[in-house]
Amino acid sequence: MSIKSAILILGLMTTRGSFSWGADIHTPPPGSSERRAIIDVMRSGYYRDAASARRNANGILLYVRYLKVQGDWALVCVDPVKSGKIVGESNWELLYRKGAQWRSVDYFAAIAPLASPEDPLDNLDMTPSTIRKIRQKFPDVPKGIFPREKLKAPPLPFR
């Protein structure tokens, strides 16, 4: 076996399922079809069905605070905005793409039971503890999509 083959095999063995060709970590640009599909999933939490979410009759805009995609996994944090004001809490979602369809992975339920009543507040943000629990439950999620530091507050006029 050549050295190149051995390195390739070793690299494939150490990725633990997060490997896919062309799986660079990226943030889909505004207006791209990939970003629209991801944001449609995020918007669906504010509507009764996907069609209503796409029509966006309530005029809910989503300020994207964080968005990273690698392979078939995405991690997103949005703030719902209406008339220039935040109208709800930040919403984190872990998404998985199967075929052409993005779907939410219910990470919050996956990391239950919580140790104390204060834990749900901690789990609303991507703390090191939350990230560790998610990666234990979903070992195929690429480490590179998680934030390395706490997100800053949204800029004005959204505060």
Steps between C-alpha positions, in 0.01 A plus 500: 500500500632843411546779754228705327250212531586449867452870575165504318375193688615640833328830425175323413515294820547802726211710367236286679230545240537873448694455178352582164667619185490879476387529862668830575362702788318797354227756554258502206481853358178704527268424209649155430263205462680315781452790742133544400432130563662519844318821596167348385552227761578763763195710404269197525516528880293817476230355272263203499638347179783531246283674236401773749863541600605552136223761449606669826161664548592618851797691361750331732855564387782292639822674592766232449745521787684180417498256210755232419460207265726201451393208287141414588501679836423862586487698823292817502409774745236757407311782668140563388454861394183691412480871425868538589467350850589160637171327584628180661800318639796385297435160349777244447438204272709206393397398148568190293460478123360180357494518122401857419294551818630665818339382826536610859669255735340540841824544693326650804297184563808293424703655783224450760467424785642824630681509832315798648227757421772750402637268230235583235623859494856379453391267219332783308853612411788301355713469811790252512283273717213504249735440206659205682157344568388549140818340364456205737144445379577572132863390444481560123446875543819674382678688776572789265140625484491594869592852616832544672379786718176643635304706247474873548166677531332601173584849374266794532218553401423142604565537874 
